[in-house]
């Protein structure tokens, strides 16, 4: 028994020394580790972007919407989005981005999408730390949180059309909200106020015109920040008012699109439907975000005991994003469906709200620093295995697509009128083929494509 206890104590002492040594090395060469962390993060996303082939809606947005001709210029995209606005939906900004990406060579589109992802990560980082000191551990934890906690990365980051809708849309929203987070109540001269008001108004229109539930939560964040500034006894800046008006205008332009009502048809909306959608929204939140909600709750408890300074202000800032995340979920009550990818903005807001509490813990306590290192180490270890799985999953579909294209080419040379393939159901890291994919592929490949259910 004494030998076991002695061995355990030696093991704990060894781990403590190893941790202290690692912490000293990281602090001494933080610049090098920052470069490594950013390059690894970018490389991972770039590789997966390049491997992901066209799928589902990608084939639709390669054409001028509502017409049978391929997009070949920005003018075509503008015409396409005008048609889209009146025939299908109001997300003009993000679908414009989608069609631009699809017009570009695949490697260029993959590069831009990867850069957008890095922008998204850094915007989360700055929303969490505000004007505080840089933290490499925070950056790593954010990348791990996004990787493990976003329900369907394949739908929202790697699939080009999905990435434009969710990754790019959320990035634009976070960029618009960044001045709110960085504001400290200081007055600017008249010229600067006018310039900021105009710029943030334009950014507000763009951000409000991106994605329904995430943009609706953005409007709420603007209002909550206004209340926060009031409690801080800070002047409400003119750019906040113009930014809110701009975002409200952009949101209205998106919601008021005639295509929304054409697509919705005459869907009933009564008390029973409302109750069912309320239940479904709650179920979706708990089922896909349950672990994150538990982490958030735990962080509030830990923060209450181990906050460093300005605990009330940081708690209020955290609540702004947490409340917005919940609001983004229940905004989906107005939508007939609640796809998992619609949680992208919800998870983003929750990560920021939880991250603000984590960043402002009192790291003078050894066990908190050690817990942080343990989480990072375990997270990176798990990431290695899941990254391998992501490459395997995406590459398997890429091989399927290449094989299909050879079959299609041969069928066209042989004068056949139809090709039949098994429908790809998708996975965590790759979007699946939708029921209408066969029609879209038929138009793109110039031969009738039939997709049959996969064999058990």
C-alpha positions as CSV (number, residue, x, y, z in Angstrom):
1,X,0.0,0.0,0.0
2,X,2.8,2.4,0.9
3,X,4.6,1.6,-2.3
4,X,1.5,2.4,-4.3
5,X,1.0,5.7,-2.6
6,X,4.7,6.5,-3.0
7,X,4.5,5.7,-6.7
8,X,1.4,7.8,-7.1
9,X,3.1,10.8,-5.4
10,X,6.1,10.4,-7.6
11,X,3.9,10.3,-10.7
12,X,2.0,13.5,-9.6
13,X,5.3,15.3,-8.9
14,X,6.7,14.3,-12.3
15,X,3.5,15.6,-14.1
16,X,3.7,18.8,-12.1
17,X,7.3,19.4,-13.1
18,X,6.5,18.4,-16.7
19,X,3.7,20.9,-16.8
20,X,5.8,23.7,-15.3
21,X,8.6,23.0,-17.8
22,X,6.1,23.0,-20.7
23,X,4.5,26.3,-19.5
24,X,8.0,27.9,-19.2
25,X,8.9,26.9,-22.8
26,X,5.6,28.1,-24.3
27,X,5.9,31.4,-22.5
28,X,9.5,31.9,-23.6
29,X,8.8,31.1,-27.3
30,X,5.2,32.2,-27.5
31,X,5.7,33.8,-30.9
32,X,7.0,30.6,-32.5
33,X,4.1,28.6,-31.0
34,X,1.6,31.1,-32.3
35,X,2.9,30.7,-35.8
36,X,2.8,26.9,-35.5
37,X,-0.8,27.0,-34.1
38,X,-2.1,29.3,-36.8
39,X,-0.3,27.3,-39.6
40,X,-1.6,24.0,-38.4
41,X,-5.2,25.3,-38.0
42,X,-5.1,26.8,-41.5
43,X,-3.5,23.7,-43.1
44,X,-6.1,21.3,-41.6
45,X,-9.0,23.3,-42.9
46,X,-7.4,24.0,-46.3
47,X,-6.7,20.3,-46.8
48,X,-10.3,19.3,-46.0
49,X,-11.6,22.1,-48.2
50,X,-9.5,21.0,-51.2
51,X,-10.6,17.4,-50.8
52,X,-14.4,18.2,-50.6
53,X,-16.0,17.9,-54.1
54,X,-19.1,19.6,-55.4
55,X,-22.3,18.3,-53.9
56,X,-26.0,19.0,-53.8
57,X,-26.8,22.8,-54.0
58,X,-23.3,23.5,-55.4
59,X,-24.7,22.2,-58.8
60,X,-27.6,24.6,-58.5
61,X,-25.6,27.7,-57.8
62,X,-23.2,27.1,-60.7
63,X,-26.1,28.1,-62.9
64,X,-27.9,31.4,-63.2
65,X,-30.8,30.8,-60.8
66,X,-34.0,29.9,-62.7
67,X,-32.2,29.5,-66.0
68,X,-30.2,26.8,-67.8
69,X,-26.9,28.5,-68.4
70,X,-23.8,28.4,-66.3
71,X,-22.6,31.4,-64.4
72,X,-19.6,32.9,-66.2
73,X,-19.3,36.4,-64.7
74,X,-20.2,38.6,-61.8
75,X,-22.9,40.1,-63.9
76,X,-24.5,36.7,-64.2
77,X,-24.3,36.3,-60.4
78,X,-26.1,39.6,-59.9
79,X,-28.8,38.5,-62.3
80,X,-29.0,35.1,-60.6
81,X,-29.4,36.7,-57.2
82,X,-32.2,38.9,-58.5
83,X,-34.0,35.8,-59.7
84,X,-33.2,34.0,-56.5
85,X,-34.7,36.9,-54.4
86,X,-38.0,36.7,-56.2
87,X,-38.2,32.9,-56.7
88,X,-36.6,31.2,-53.6
89,X,-35.2,33.3,-50.7
90,X,-33.6,36.5,-49.4
91,X,-30.1,35.4,-48.4
92,X,-28.7,37.4,-51.2
93,X,-25.4,38.3,-49.6
94,X,-24.3,34.8,-48.7
95,X,-25.6,33.2,-51.9
96,X,-23.7,35.9,-53.9
97,X,-20.6,34.7,-52.0
98,X,-21.5,31.1,-52.8
99,X,-21.7,31.7,-56.5
100,X,-18.5,33.7,-56.5
101,X,-16.7,30.8,-54.8
102,X,-18.2,28.3,-57.3
103,X,-17.1,30.5,-60.2
104,X,-13.5,30.4,-59.1
105,X,-11.0,27.6,-59.6
106,X,-11.4,24.9,-56.8
107,X,-8.0,25.6,-55.2
108,X,-8.7,29.4,-55.1
109,X,-12.2,28.8,-53.6
110,X,-10.7,26.4,-51.1
111,X,-8.0,29.0,-50.1
112,X,-10.6,31.8,-49.7
113,X,-12.9,29.5,-47.7
114,X,-10.0,28.5,-45.4
115,X,-9.1,32.2,-44.9
116,X,-12.7,32.9,-44.0
117,X,-12.5,30.1,-41.4
118,X,-9.4,31.6,-39.9
119,X,-11.1,35.0,-39.8
120,X,-14.1,33.3,-38.1
121,X,-11.7,31.8,-35.4
122,X,-9.9,35.1,-34.8
123,X,-13.2,37.0,-34.5
124,X,-14.4,34.6,-31.8
125,X,-11.0,35.1,-30.2
126,X,-11.3,38.9,-30.1
127,X,-15.0,38.7,-29.0
128,X,-13.8,36.7,-26.1
129,X,-10.7,38.6,-25.0
130,X,-11.8,42.1,-26.0
131,X,-8.9,44.4,-25.3
132,X,-7.2,41.9,-23.0
133,X,-3.8,40.2,-23.4
134,X,-3.2,37.7,-26.1
135,X,-3.6,34.0,-25.1
136,X,-2.3,31.1,-27.2
137,X,-4.1,28.6,-25.0
138,X,-7.4,30.5,-25.7
139,X,-6.8,30.4,-29.4
140,X,-6.1,26.6,-29.3
141,X,-9.2,26.0,-27.1
142,X,-11.4,28.0,-29.6
143,X,-10.2,25.9,-32.5
144,X,-10.8,22.7,-30.6
145,X,-14.2,23.9,-29.4
146,X,-15.3,24.7,-33.0
147,X,-14.0,21.4,-34.3
148,X,-15.7,19.2,-31.7
149,X,-18.8,21.2,-30.8
150,X,-20.2,22.4,-34.2
151,X,-22.7,19.6,-35.0
152,X,-22.0,19.3,-38.8
153,X,-18.7,20.9,-40.0
154,X,-19.2,19.2,-43.3
155,X,-22.4,21.2,-43.9
156,X,-21.2,24.6,-42.6
157,X,-17.4,24.8,-43.3
158,X,-16.3,22.4,-46.1
159,X,-19.4,22.3,-48.4
160,X,-19.0,25.5,-50.4
161,X,-22.7,26.5,-50.5
162,X,-23.1,25.6,-46.8
163,X,-20.0,27.5,-45.9
164,X,-21.1,30.6,-47.7
165,X,-24.4,30.5,-45.8
166,X,-23.1,29.7,-42.4
167,X,-19.3,30.2,-42.0
168,X,-19.2,33.4,-44.1
169,X,-22.5,34.7,-42.9
170,X,-21.5,34.2,-39.2
171,X,-18.1,35.8,-39.9
172,X,-19.7,38.9,-41.3
173,X,-22.0,39.1,-38.3
174,X,-19.1,38.8,-35.8
175,X,-17.1,41.4,-37.8
176,X,-20.1,43.8,-37.6
177,X,-20.4,43.2,-33.8
178,X,-16.7,43.6,-33.1
179,X,-16.8,47.4,-32.5
180,X,-19.6,46.8,-29.9
181,X,-17.2,44.4,-28.0
182,X,-14.2,46.8,-28.3
183,X,-16.1,49.9,-27.3
184,X,-14.9,51.5,-23.9
185,X,-17.0,54.6,-23.7
186,X,-14.5,57.0,-25.2
187,X,-15.7,59.9,-27.3
188,X,-14.4,60.4,-30.8
189,X,-14.2,63.6,-32.8
190,X,-17.1,64.5,-35.1
191,X,-15.4,63.4,-38.3
192,X,-14.6,60.0,-36.8
193,X,-18.1,59.6,-35.5
194,X,-19.6,60.3,-38.9
195,X,-17.2,58.0,-40.7
196,X,-17.8,55.2,-38.3
197,X,-21.6,55.7,-38.4
198,X,-21.6,55.4,-42.2
199,X,-19.3,52.4,-42.3
200,X,-21.0,50.5,-39.6
201,X,-24.4,51.3,-41.1
202,X,-23.2,49.6,-44.4
203,X,-21.7,46.7,-42.4
204,X,-25.0,46.4,-40.6
205,X,-27.0,46.1,-43.8
206,X,-24.7,43.3,-45.0
207,X,-24.6,41.5,-41.7
208,X,-28.4,41.7,-41.3
209,X,-28.9,40.2,-44.8
210,X,-27.0,37.0,-44.1
211,X,-28.9,34.3,-42.1
212,X,-32.3,34.5,-40.4
213,X,-31.8,33.1,-36.9
214,X,-28.1,34.2,-36.5
215,X,-28.9,37.7,-37.7
216,X,-32.0,37.9,-35.5
217,X,-29.8,37.1,-32.5
218,X,-27.3,39.7,-33.8
219,X,-30.1,42.3,-33.5
220,X,-30.7,41.2,-29.9
221,X,-27.0,41.5,-29.1
222,X,-27.0,45.1,-30.4
223,X,-29.8,45.9,-28.0
224,X,-28.2,44.1,-25.1
225,X,-24.9,45.9,-25.8
226,X,-26.8,49.2,-25.6
227,X,-28.2,48.2,-22.2
228,X,-24.6,47.2,-21.1
229,X,-23.2,50.6,-22.2
230,X,-26.0,52.3,-20.2
231,X,-25.2,50.3,-17.1
232,X,-21.5,51.2,-17.5
233,X,-22.7,54.9,-17.7
234,X,-21.1,55.2,-21.1
235,X,-22.4,57.4,-23.9
236,X,-24.4,55.5,-26.5
237,X,-22.3,56.1,-29.7
238,X,-24.0,57.3,-32.9
239,X,-22.5,54.3,-34.8
240,X,-24.4,51.9,-32.5
241,X,-27.7,53.5,-33.6
242,X,-26.9,53.6,-37.3
243,X,-25.5,50.1,-37.1
244,X,-28.7,48.8,-35.6
245,X,-30.8,50.6,-38.2
246,X,-28.6,49.2,-40.9
247,X,-28.8,45.7,-39.6
248,X,-32.5,45.9,-39.1
249,X,-32.8,47.1,-42.8
250,X,-30.7,44.2,-44.0
251,X,-32.7,41.8,-41.9
252,X,-36.0,43.2,-43.3
253,X,-34.7,42.9,-46.9
254,X,-33.9,39.2,-46.3
255,X,-37.2,38.4,-44.6
256,X,-39.3,40.3,-47.0
257,X,-38.0,38.6,-50.1
258,X,-40.9,37.4,-52.3
259,X,-39.2,34.1,-52.8
260,X,-39.6,33.3,-49.1
261,X,-43.4,33.3,-49.5
262,X,-43.3,31.5,-52.8
263,X,-41.2,28.7,-51.3
264,X,-43.3,28.6,-48.1
265,X,-46.6,28.3,-50.0
266,X,-49.6,28.0,-47.7
267,X,-48.0,26.2,-44.7
268,X,-50.4,26.4,-41.7
269,X,-49.3,28.1,-38.5
270,X,-51.6,27.6,-35.6
271,X,-51.2,26.9,-31.9
272,X,-50.5,23.2,-32.4
273,X,-47.8,24.0,-35.0
274,X,-46.3,26.6,-32.7
275,X,-46.2,24.1,-29.8
276,X,-44.7,21.4,-32.0
277,X,-42.0,23.7,-33.3
278,X,-41.2,25.0,-29.8
279,X,-40.7,21.4,-28.7
280,X,-38.6,20.6,-31.8
281,X,-36.4,23.6,-31.2
282,X,-35.8,22.6,-27.6
283,X,-35.1,19.0,-28.6
284,X,-32.6,20.1,-31.3
285,X,-30.8,22.4,-28.8
286,X,-30.5,19.8,-26.1
287,X,-29.7,16.9,-28.4
288,X,-26.9,18.6,-30.4
289,X,-25.7,21.2,-27.9
290,X,-26.3,19.4,-24.6
291,X,-22.6,18.9,-23.8
292,X,-21.8,22.6,-24.7
293,X,-24.7,23.7,-22.5
294,X,-23.4,21.6,-19.6
295,X,-19.9,23.2,-20.1
296,X,-21.5,26.6,-20.2
297,X,-23.3,26.0,-16.9
298,X,-20.2,24.5,-15.3
299,X,-18.2,27.6,-16.4
300,X,-20.7,29.9,-14.8
301,X,-20.3,28.0,-11.5
302,X,-16.5,28.0,-11.7
303,X,-16.4,31.7,-12.7
304,X,-18.5,32.6,-9.6
305,X,-15.8,31.0,-7.4
306,X,-12.6,31.8,-9.4
307,X,-13.1,35.0,-11.4
308,X,-10.1,37.3,-11.5
309,X,-11.4,40.9,-11.7
310,X,-14.3,42.9,-13.2
311,X,-16.5,39.8,-12.6
312,X,-19.8,41.7,-12.9
313,X,-18.9,43.2,-16.2
314,X,-17.5,40.0,-17.6
315,X,-20.6,38.1,-16.4
316,X,-22.8,40.6,-18.2
317,X,-20.8,40.3,-21.4
318,X,-21.0,36.6,-21.3
319,X,-24.8,36.7,-20.8
320,X,-25.2,38.9,-23.9
321,X,-23.9,36.1,-26.1
322,X,-25.5,33.2,-24.1
323,X,-29.0,34.9,-24.2
324,X,-28.5,35.5,-28.0
325,X,-27.6,31.9,-28.6
326,X,-30.9,30.8,-26.9
327,X,-32.8,33.4,-28.9
328,X,-31.3,32.1,-32.1
329,X,-32.7,28.6,-31.3
330,X,-36.2,29.8,-30.7
331,X,-36.2,32.1,-33.7
332,X,-36.4,28.8,-35.7
333,X,-40.0,28.4,-34.4
334,X,-41.0,30.6,-37.4
335,X,-39.3,28.1,-39.8
336,X,-41.0,24.8,-40.9
337,X,-37.7,22.9,-40.5
338,X,-34.7,23.1,-38.2
339,X,-31.6,21.6,-39.9
340,X,-28.6,20.9,-37.8
341,X,-26.5,23.4,-39.8
342,X,-28.8,26.2,-38.4
343,X,-27.1,25.7,-35.1
344,X,-23.8,27.1,-36.4
345,X,-24.5,30.6,-35.1
346,X,-26.0,29.2,-31.9
347,X,-22.8,27.3,-31.1
348,X,-20.7,30.2,-32.0
349,X,-22.5,32.5,-29.6
350,X,-22.3,29.9,-26.8
351,X,-18.6,29.4,-27.4
352,X,-18.0,33.2,-27.1
353,X,-20.2,33.5,-23.9
354,X,-18.4,30.6,-22.3
355,X,-15.0,31.7,-23.5
356,X,-15.4,35.2,-21.9
357,X,-15.8,33.4,-18.5
358,X,-12.9,31.1,-19.1
359,X,-10.6,33.9,-20.3
360,X,-11.3,35.9,-17.1
361,X,-10.7,33.1,-14.6
362,X,-8.0,33.6,-12.0
363,X,-5.1,31.6,-13.5
364,X,-3.0,32.4,-10.5
365,X,-4.5,29.1,-9.1
366,X,-2.2,26.3,-10.2
367,X,-4.9,23.7,-10.6
368,X,-6.8,26.0,-13.0
369,X,-3.8,26.4,-15.2
370,X,-3.1,22.6,-15.0
371,X,-6.7,21.8,-15.9
372,X,-6.4,24.1,-18.9
373,X,-3.2,22.3,-20.0
374,X,-4.9,18.9,-19.5
375,X,-7.9,19.9,-21.6
376,X,-5.7,21.2,-24.4
377,X,-3.5,18.0,-24.3
378,X,-6.5,15.7,-24.3
379,X,-8.2,17.8,-27.0
380,X,-5.2,17.7,-29.3
381,X,-4.9,14.0,-28.8
382,X,-8.6,13.4,-29.8
383,X,-8.2,15.8,-32.7
384,X,-5.5,13.6,-34.3
385,X,-7.9,10.7,-34.6
386,X,-10.9,12.7,-35.7
387,X,-8.9,14.6,-38.3
388,X,-7.9,11.2,-39.8
389,X,-11.5,10.2,-39.8
390,X,-12.5,13.5,-41.5
391,X,-9.9,12.9,-44.3
392,X,-11.0,9.3,-44.7
393,X,-14.7,10.3,-44.9
394,X,-14.3,13.2,-47.3
395,X,-11.8,11.3,-49.5
396,X,-14.1,8.3,-49.8
397,X,-16.8,10.5,-51.4
398,X,-14.2,12.3,-53.5
399,X,-13.3,8.8,-54.9
400,X,-17.0,8.1,-55.5
401,X,-17.4,11.3,-57.5
402,X,-14.3,10.6,-59.6
403,X,-15.6,7.1,-60.4
404,X,-19.0,8.5,-61.3
405,X,-17.5,11.1,-63.7
406,X,-15.7,8.3,-65.5
407,X,-18.9,6.3,-65.8
408,X,-20.8,9.4,-67.0
409,X,-18.2,10.2,-69.6
410,X,-18.3,6.6,-70.9
411,X,-22.1,6.6,-70.9
412,X,-22.3,9.8,-73.0
413,X,-19.7,8.4,-75.5
414,X,-21.8,5.2,-75.7
415,X,-25.0,7.2,-76.4
416,X,-26.7,6.2,-73.2
417,X,-29.5,8.4,-71.8
418,X,-29.2,7.6,-68.1
419,X,-26.7,6.8,-65.3
420,X,-27.7,5.3,-62.0
421,X,-25.8,5.7,-58.8
422,X,-26.4,5.1,-55.1
423,X,-27.3,8.2,-53.2
424,X,-24.5,9.3,-50.8
425,X,-26.0,9.9,-47.4
426,X,-23.2,12.1,-46.0
427,X,-21.6,12.3,-42.6
428,X,-20.2,14.7,-40.0
429,X,-17.6,16.0,-42.3
430,X,-19.3,15.8,-45.7
431,X,-22.7,17.0,-46.7
432,X,-25.0,14.3,-48.1
433,X,-27.0,14.2,-51.4
434,X,-30.5,15.7,-51.1
435,X,-33.6,14.3,-52.8
436,X,-33.3,17.0,-55.6
437,X,-29.5,16.3,-56.2
438,X,-30.2,14.0,-59.1
439,X,-32.1,16.7,-61.0
440,X,-29.3,19.2,-60.4
441,X,-26.6,16.8,-61.4
442,X,-28.5,15.9,-64.6
443,X,-28.5,19.5,-65.7
444,X,-24.8,19.9,-64.9
445,X,-23.5,16.7,-66.5
446,X,-25.9,16.8,-69.5
447,X,-27.3,13.3,-68.9
448,X,-30.1,12.0,-66.8
449,X,-28.8,11.0,-63.3
450,X,-30.8,8.6,-61.1
451,X,-29.9,8.3,-57.5
452,X,-31.2,5.2,-55.7
453,X,-31.3,4.6,-51.9
454,X,-28.0,3.2,-50.6
455,X,-28.0,-0.6,-49.8
456,X,-28.0,-1.6,-46.2
